[in-house]
Amino acid sequence: MSEFDYLVVGAGLFGSTFAYEAAKRGCRVKVIDKRDHLGGNIYTERVAGIDVHRYGAHIFHTNNKSIWDYLNQFTEFNHFVNAPIANYQGKLYNLPFNMNTFYQLWGTLTPAEAQAKIAEQREVLAGKDPQNLEEQAITLVGTDIYHTLIKEYTKKQWGKDPKELPAFIIKRLPVRFTFDNNYFSDNYQGIPIGGYTEIIKKMLASDQIVVETEVDFFDNKVEYLQNYPKIIYSGMIDEFFDYQLGTLAYRSLRFETELLQGVANYQGNAVVNYTDGQTPYTRIIEHKHFNFGQQPDTIITKEYSKDWHQGDEAYYPINDDENTQLYKKYVKLAKKEDNVLFGGRLGTYQYLNMDQVVASALAMVKREFN
């Protein structure tokens, strides 16, 4: 039998939180990750004095003060507020949809004027309940904003026509009738000073924890299952079961990152979304702006959404009815695994914000130890 009480598969935020809490309680924990670094998708690396978000922009935000306080024991957050810009065929619009956006599109000056414009455009649905993403978007913001800022961007992001996507996806997008460009309405927001990787390093610094990177769980799955009393698995749930019931659908991403020497400020904002269909990437991230950087150079990342195939990194679950039903079947299999607990975005096949990931890991800790 192993000298460890737990094997944690995945050194991302979920697995690292669990490992930290288990070690605090005197448990011996081994953490493995197939990548060559800690942090999972929140990994940041220092390049030319800039903290680069290797796997896309990660902006921490929460209304949960206990989670905010919990993470502040590992880091100090700056006061970054996410205020993305949309570029549609060379014209710029503020996001999220707010009075600035409405003025840029229609010239409306008051909330009443903007609301009247949206109500007028909503009439194309003749009062029907939204049945898909397109209809939900038109209900929220009218046809002009839908066609300018949502339709083509969504098709790039998900690889499907918005009419084929469920309505709930668009409900995450805020719409407000104030001149407020803050994308999130949460009380606590910011970027960790020094990057997210430092949080993970501190979580895993205990003498009770052994970390091994570039180790693939599936190379020795049978041995791990036999030798470890408990396994915390944060990978894809369908992969754990060798896709025996079928393959869950995901979207993947591709990144092109470039150091621009001698360019101090490329786009003037951390995130610019490209909402037209002609531009192949969905957004450009300029990393230095997450930390109000004054470096003489800058680093940008172009982000491309793409179809997922086995072997690719899975970023976004496609939670339509078909995949939800398949996931429920995998949950039944998971419940039969006496010594394996499934967690994180991939282990539970759901989109989770970072605060939700931490909260779910702490909930698992509570179930395990209380």
NUDOSE-536802 format. One line per field, with one value per residue (C-alpha): residue number from 1; residue in one letter; z, y, x. Coordinates in Angstrom, 2 decimals, m for minus. Layout:
BEGIN
i c(NUM, ...);
aa c(A, ...);
zz c(Z, ...);
yy c(Y, ...);
xx c(X, ...);
//
This chain:
BEGIN
i c(1, 2, 3, 4, 5, 6, 7, 8, 9, 10, 11, 12, 13, 14, 15, 16, 17, 18, 19, 20, 21, 22, 23, 24, 25, 26, 27, 28, 29, 30, 31, 32, 33, 34, 35, 36, 37, 38, 39, 40, 41, 42, 43, 44, 45, 46, 47, 48, 49, 50, 51, 52, 53, 54, 55, 56, 57, 58, 59, 60, 61, 62, 63, 64, 65, 66, 67, 68, 69, 70, 71, 72, 73, 74, 75, 76, 77, 78, 79, 80, 81, 82, 83, 84, 85, 86, 87, 88, 89, 90, 91, 92, 93, 94, 95, 96, 97, 98, 99, 100, 101, 102, 103, 104, 105, 106, 107, 108, 109, 110, 111, 112, 113, 114, 115, 116, 117, 118, 119, 120, 121, 122, 123, 124, 125, 126, 127, 128, 129, 130, 131, 132, 133, 134, 135, 136, 137, 138, 139, 140, 141, 142, 143, 144, 145, 146, 147, 148, 149, 150, 151, 152, 153, 154, 155, 156, 157, 158, 159, 160, 161, 162, 163, 164, 165, 166, 167, 168, 169, 170, 171, 172, 173, 174, 175, 176, 177, 178, 179, 180, 181, 182, 183, 184, 185, 186, 187, 188, 189, 190, 191, 192, 193, 194, 195, 196, 197, 198, 199, 200, 201, 202, 203, 204, 205, 206, 207, 208, 209, 210, 211, 212, 213, 214, 215, 216, 217, 218, 219, 220, 221, 222, 223, 224, 225, 226, 227, 228, 229, 230, 231, 232, 233, 234, 235, 236, 237, 238, 239, 240, 241, 242, 243, 244, 245, 246, 247, 248, 249, 250, 251, 252, 253, 254, 255, 256, 257, 258, 259, 260, 261, 262, 263, 264, 265, 266, 267, 268, 269, 270, 271, 272, 273, 274, 275, 276, 277, 278, 279, 280, 281, 282, 283, 284, 285, 286, 287, 288, 289, 290, 291, 292, 293, 294, 295, 296, 297, 298, 299, 300, 301, 302, 303, 304, 305, 306, 307, 308, 309, 310, 311, 312, 313, 314, 315, 316, 317, 318, 319, 320, 321, 322, 323, 324, 325, 326, 327, 328, 329, 330, 331, 332, 333, 334, 335, 336, 337, 338, 339, 340, 341, 342, 343, 344, 345, 346, 347, 348, 349, 350, 351, 352, 353, 354, 355, 356, 357, 358, 359, 360, 361, 362, 363, 364, 365, 366, 367, 368, 369, 370);
aa c(M, S, E, F, D, Y, L, V, V, G, A, G, L, F, G, S, T, F, A, Y, E, A, A, K, R, G, C, R, V, K, V, I, D, K, R, D, H, L, G, G, N, I, Y, T, E, R, V, A, G, I, D, V, H, R, Y, G, A, H, I, F, H, T, N, N, K, S, I, W, D, Y, L, N, Q, F, T, E, F, N, H, F, V, N, A, P, I, A, N, Y, Q, G, K, L, Y, N, L, P, F, N, M, N, T, F, Y, Q, L, W, G, T, L, T, P, A, E, A, Q, A, K, I, A, E, Q, R, E, V, L, A, G, K, D, P, Q, N, L, E, E, Q, A, I, T, L, V, G, T, D, I, Y, H, T, L, I, K, E, Y, T, K, K, Q, W, G, K, D, P, K, E, L, P, A, F, I, I, K, R, L, P, V, R, F, T, F, D, N, N, Y, F, S, D, N, Y, Q, G, I, P, I, G, G, Y, T, E, I, I, K, K, M, L, A, S, D, Q, I, V, V, E, T, E, V, D, F, F, D, N, K, V, E, Y, L, Q, N, Y, P, K, I, I, Y, S, G, M, I, D, E, F, F, D, Y, Q, L, G, T, L, A, Y, R, S, L, R, F, E, T, E, L, L, Q, G, V, A, N, Y, Q, G, N, A, V, V, N, Y, T, D, G, Q, T, P, Y, T, R, I, I, E, H, K, H, F, N, F, G, Q, Q, P, D, T, I, I, T, K, E, Y, S, K, D, W, H, Q, G, D, E, A, Y, Y, P, I, N, D, D, E, N, T, Q, L, Y, K, K, Y, V, K, L, A, K, K, E, D, N, V, L, F, G, G, R, L, G, T, Y, Q, Y, L, N, M, D, Q, V, V, A, S, A, L, A, M, V, K, R, E, F, N);
zz c(0.00, m0.59, 2.14, 1.12, 2.30, m0.91, m4.54, m6.10, m9.90, m11.21, m9.72, m10.62, m8.23, m7.21, m6.55, m4.84, m2.49, m1.46, m1.03, 1.14, 3.41, 3.68, 4.58, 7.27, 8.80, 8.95, 5.80, 3.43, m0.12, m3.51, m6.30, m9.92, m13.11, m16.73, m17.56, m16.78, m14.34, m11.46, m11.63, m14.38, m16.56, m14.14, m14.62, m15.06, m16.05, m15.83, m19.24, m19.72, m16.31, m17.31, m15.77, m18.77, m18.45, m20.59, m20.89, m21.40, m19.24, m15.65, m13.61, m10.09, m8.90, m6.19, m3.87, m1.37, 1.30, 2.91, m0.38, m0.90, 2.61, 2.10, m1.01, 0.52, 2.93, m0.08, m2.05, m2.28, m5.04, m7.04, m7.92, m11.56, m12.92, m16.07, m18.68, m22.07, m25.42, m28.49, m31.97, m34.74, m38.22, m36.87, m34.62, m30.83, m28.28, m24.52, m22.77, m20.95, m22.63, m20.90, m21.60, m23.28, m25.68, m26.44, m27.13, m29.42, m31.40, m31.38, m29.90, m27.06, m24.11, m21.39, m20.00, m21.16, m24.76, m24.70, m23.16, m25.74, m28.55, m27.19, m26.64, m30.25, m31.61, m29.31, m31.15, m33.88, m31.44, m31.04, m27.31, m27.58, m24.88, m26.02, m27.25, m28.17, m27.71, m30.58, m29.25, m25.70, m26.88, m28.84, m25.78, m23.68, m26.02, m29.33, m32.87, m33.48, m30.57, m31.31, m34.89, m34.04, m30.82, m30.26, m33.34, m35.15, m31.95, m30.53, m33.70, m33.46, m29.75, m29.87, m33.48, m33.85, m35.08, m32.09, m33.09, m32.24, m28.77, m25.56, m24.29, m20.86, m22.25, m22.94, m19.57, m18.05, m19.93, m17.92, m19.34, m17.40, m17.99, m16.35, m17.69, m16.01, m17.92, m15.03, m16.50, m13.11, m10.40, m7.64, m4.49, m4.65, m7.83, m8.81, m10.10, m7.72, m7.45, m8.68, m10.62, m9.91, m9.89, m6.61, m4.95, m6.03, m4.95, m1.47, m1.24, m2.13, m0.07, 2.89, 3.89, 3.87, 0.10, m2.68, m6.17, m9.44, m12.78, m16.25, m14.80, m16.61, m14.36, m17.21, m17.68, m14.33, m13.62, m12.39, m10.04, m8.62, m8.00, m6.22, m4.10, m2.92, m0.23, m1.80, m5.15, m5.87, m9.62, m11.41, m15.00, m17.56, m16.07, m19.38, m19.90, m16.45, m17.61, m20.97, m22.76, m22.36, m22.46, m25.17, m25.40, m23.79, m25.97, m25.18, m26.84, m26.95, m27.43, m29.29, m28.27, m30.23, m27.85, m29.02, m27.30, m28.96, m28.20, m28.16, m28.02, m24.63, m25.25, m28.05, m27.58, m24.43, m22.68, m21.18, m23.32, m26.73, m28.19, m31.98, m32.64, m36.45, m38.30, m40.58, m37.77, m36.99, m33.30, m30.62, m28.61, m28.01, m24.47, m23.53, m20.31, m18.81, m18.36, m15.78, m13.47, m14.77, m16.15, m17.28, m18.99, m22.24, m24.08, m24.17, m24.67, m26.51, m26.98, m29.77, m28.64, m31.08, m30.24, m31.89, m31.97, m29.30, m30.15, m27.85, m26.84, m26.90, m23.75, m22.86, m21.79, m21.99, m21.55, m24.01, m21.59, m24.03, m23.29, m25.00, m23.13, m19.83, m20.06, m20.93, m17.99, m15.62, m16.76, m15.93, m12.50, m11.81, m12.67, m10.51, m7.48, m7.74, m7.31, m3.59, m3.40, m6.10, m5.72, m8.80, m8.76, m10.66, m14.01, m15.90, m13.15, m12.76, m16.42, m15.68, m16.19, m12.82, m11.98, m9.84, m6.64, m7.33, m7.86, m4.45, m2.80, m4.29, m3.15, 0.39, 0.32, m0.58, 2.28, 4.66, 3.53, 3.83, 7.23, 9.08);
yy c(0.00, 3.60, 5.72, 8.44, 8.98, 10.72, 10.86, 14.12, 14.01, 17.54, 20.40, 23.05, 25.16, 22.38, 19.71, 22.11, 23.42, 19.92, 18.89, 21.93, 21.25, 17.53, 18.24, 20.70, 17.80, 15.65, 13.62, 12.65, 13.72, 13.06, 15.46, 14.53, 16.52, 15.60, 19.11, 20.35, 22.99, 23.63, 25.59, 23.92, 26.48, 29.35, 28.96, 32.24, 32.58, 35.60, 36.70, 40.00, 41.09, 40.43, 37.80, 35.89, 33.95, 30.99, 29.50, 32.63, 35.51, 34.63, 37.44, 36.54, 37.79, 36.70, 37.82, 35.16, 36.96, 33.71, 32.55, 35.98, 35.88, 32.28, 33.09, 36.26, 34.10, 33.01, 36.26, 39.94, 41.00, 44.20, 46.33, 45.23, 45.55, 43.69, 46.14, 44.42, 46.14, 44.68, 45.29, 44.74, 45.44, 48.16, 49.88, 49.70, 49.08, 48.82, 45.57, 44.43, 45.79, 49.11, 52.72, 53.30, 50.43, 51.70, 55.21, 53.89, 51.88, 54.08, 57.45, 56.99, 59.29, 57.99, 54.58, 55.17, 55.71, 52.57, 50.47, 51.71, 50.78, 47.27, 46.85, 47.90, 45.39, 42.63, 42.72, 40.48, 37.59, 38.47, 37.77, 34.10, 32.52, 32.21, 28.71, 29.14, 31.48, 33.76, 34.35, 34.83, 37.41, 39.38, 39.33, 40.79, 43.41, 43.56, 42.69, 45.32, 44.28, 40.64, 40.94, 43.24, 41.81, 38.34, 36.31, 35.90, 35.88, 33.09, 31.06, 31.34, 30.55, 27.48, 26.33, 26.31, 28.66, 30.45, 28.95, 25.54, 26.57, 26.56, 29.86, 29.62, 30.24, 33.91, 34.52, 34.85, 38.10, 41.20, 43.96, 47.21, 50.63, 52.57, 53.87, 51.04, 49.13, 46.76, 43.34, 41.74, 43.05, 41.10, 42.86, 41.38, 41.47, 41.53, 39.76, 38.13, 40.25, 37.96, 35.72, 32.75, 30.24, 31.67, 30.75, 27.13, 26.97, 28.16, 25.70, 22.81, 23.88, 21.59, 18.83, 16.59, 17.05, 15.52, 16.96, 15.26, 16.99, 15.41, 12.35, 11.04, 9.29, 7.02, 5.60, 3.79, 4.00, 0.43, 0.70, 4.01, 2.60, m0.42, 1.37, 4.63, 4.66, 7.67, 9.44, 12.98, 13.13, 16.47, 15.32, 14.51, 12.12, 10.35, 9.78, 8.19, 5.56, 5.12, 6.80, 3.53, 5.25, 7.71, 10.90, 14.12, 17.21, 20.09, 23.17, 23.64, 26.66, 27.53, 30.38, 32.42, 34.43, 37.06, 39.32, 42.74, 44.37, 48.13, 48.26, 49.59, 49.51, 47.46, 47.86, 49.92, 47.26, 43.83, 42.16, 43.09, 40.74, 40.47, 39.91, 39.75, 36.47, 37.47, 37.73, 34.14, 34.69, 35.53, 37.95, 39.48, 39.57, 42.10, 40.64, 43.63, 45.53, 42.98, 44.42, 48.01, 47.25, 49.94, 47.63, 48.87, 45.78, 44.02, 40.49, 39.68, 36.45, 35.77, 33.23, 30.87, 28.65, 25.24, 21.83, 19.41, 15.99, 13.32, 14.36, 18.09, 20.17, 20.45, 23.98, 24.34, 21.61, 21.78, 21.42, 20.74, 18.17, 15.28, 15.80, 16.46, 13.11, 11.36, 13.02, 11.78, 8.23, 8.76, 10.08, 6.73, 4.97, 7.40, 6.61, 2.98, 3.99, 3.55, 5.26, 7.95, 11.41, 13.55, 17.34, 20.48, 21.69, 18.51, 16.05, 17.51, 18.57, 22.13, 25.65, 26.92, 30.28, 30.23, 31.06, 28.21, 25.84, 26.74, 26.52, 23.08, 21.84, 23.10, 21.42, 18.14, 18.65, 19.18, 15.99, 14.03, 15.23, 16.15);
xx c(0.00, 1.03, 2.60, 0.11, m3.43, m4.50, m3.50, m4.64, m4.83, m4.36, m2.36, m4.90, m6.92, m9.32, m6.71, m4.30, m6.99, m7.92, m4.27, m3.56, m6.52, m5.78, m2.16, m3.31, m5.19, m2.08, m2.62, 0.17, m0.75, 0.79, m0.20, 0.43, m0.11, 0.53, 1.74, 5.24, 4.02, 1.64, m1.58, m3.58, m5.35, m4.68, m0.92, 0.92, 4.57, 6.86, 8.20, 10.02, 8.76, 5.12, 2.83, 1.50, m1.76, m0.73, m4.22, m6.29, m7.38, m8.26, m9.81, m10.78, m14.17, m16.56, m19.33, m18.30, m16.27, m15.16, m13.59, m12.01, m10.52, m9.41, m7.36, m5.95, m3.96, m1.88, m1.64, m2.47, m4.84, m4.55, m7.60, m7.97, m11.52, m12.46, m13.75, m13.34, m13.71, m15.42, m14.03, m16.57, m15.20, m12.90, m15.44, m15.09, m17.83, m17.80, m18.62, m20.63, m23.74, m24.38, m25.27, m21.90, m22.61, m26.09, m24.79, m22.05, m24.58, m27.69, m26.74, m29.21, m28.60, m30.91, m31.89, m35.47, m34.31, m32.17, m34.92, m37.39, m34.99, m34.53, m38.28, m38.92, m36.40, m37.64, m40.97, m39.53, m40.08, m43.76, m43.63, m42.55, m40.41, m36.77, m36.00, m32.35, m29.39, m30.37, m33.87, m32.59, m30.04, m32.65, m34.90, m32.09, m30.59, m32.46, m31.44, m28.72, m26.53, m27.19, m25.97, m23.05, m21.66, m23.09, m24.00, m20.68, m18.63, m20.79, m20.43, m16.64, m16.66, m18.90, m18.56, m22.35, m25.04, m26.62, m29.97, m28.50, m27.32, m29.39, m30.75, m29.11, m25.60, m26.32, m27.95, m24.46, m23.89, m24.78, m27.00, m27.23, m28.69, m25.88, m22.58, m20.68, m18.01, m17.21, m17.97, m18.53, m20.80, m19.05, m17.89, m14.40, m12.30, m8.68, m5.58, m3.06, 0.05, 2.82, 0.45, m1.80, 1.05, 2.32, m0.99, m0.63, 3.02, 2.09, m0.79, 1.51, 4.55, 3.76, 6.18, 3.11, 2.71, 4.79, 4.28, 5.18, 4.69, 4.83, 3.10, 0.03, m2.48, m3.54, m0.05, m0.44, m4.16, m4.59, m1.63, m2.88, m6.35, m4.90, m2.31, m3.89, m6.60, m8.33, m7.97, m9.15, m9.62, m10.07, m9.65, m12.33, m14.86, m15.50, m11.76, m11.51, m13.97, m12.23, m15.17, m17.09, m20.50, m19.52, m17.51, m18.69, m18.38, m16.06, m14.62, m10.88, m8.63, m5.47, m3.17, m0.65, 1.53, 4.00, 6.51, 6.41, 9.75, 9.77, 5.97, 4.91, 1.16, m0.42, m4.18, m4.69, m6.78, m6.26, m8.94, m10.36, m12.98, m13.26, m16.94, m16.95, m16.81, m13.95, m11.37, m10.32, m9.49, m12.04, m9.93, m6.52, m5.16, m2.47, m1.14, 0.67, m2.60, m3.79, m1.16, m1.01, 2.46, 4.89, 7.41, 8.99, 7.75, 4.42, 3.09, m0.12, m2.03, m4.47, m7.07, m8.76, m11.71, m11.69, m13.30, m12.13, m10.75, m9.39, m5.88, m6.69, m7.07, m10.76, m11.72, m15.49, m18.11, m20.99, m23.89, m26.69, m29.38, m27.60, m24.31, m26.05, m27.83, m24.56, m22.82, m25.54, m24.78, m21.11, m22.09, m23.78, m20.53, m18.57, m20.71, m19.59, m15.94, m15.41, m12.02, m12.33, m13.88, m14.50, m14.20, m13.29, m14.59, m13.77, m14.58, m18.07, m18.54, m19.60, m18.33, m17.08, m15.60, m12.48, m14.32, m16.74, m13.83, m12.38, m15.80, m16.45, m13.02, m13.68, m17.09, m15.41, m12.95, m15.84, m17.53, m14.31, m13.16, m16.34);
//
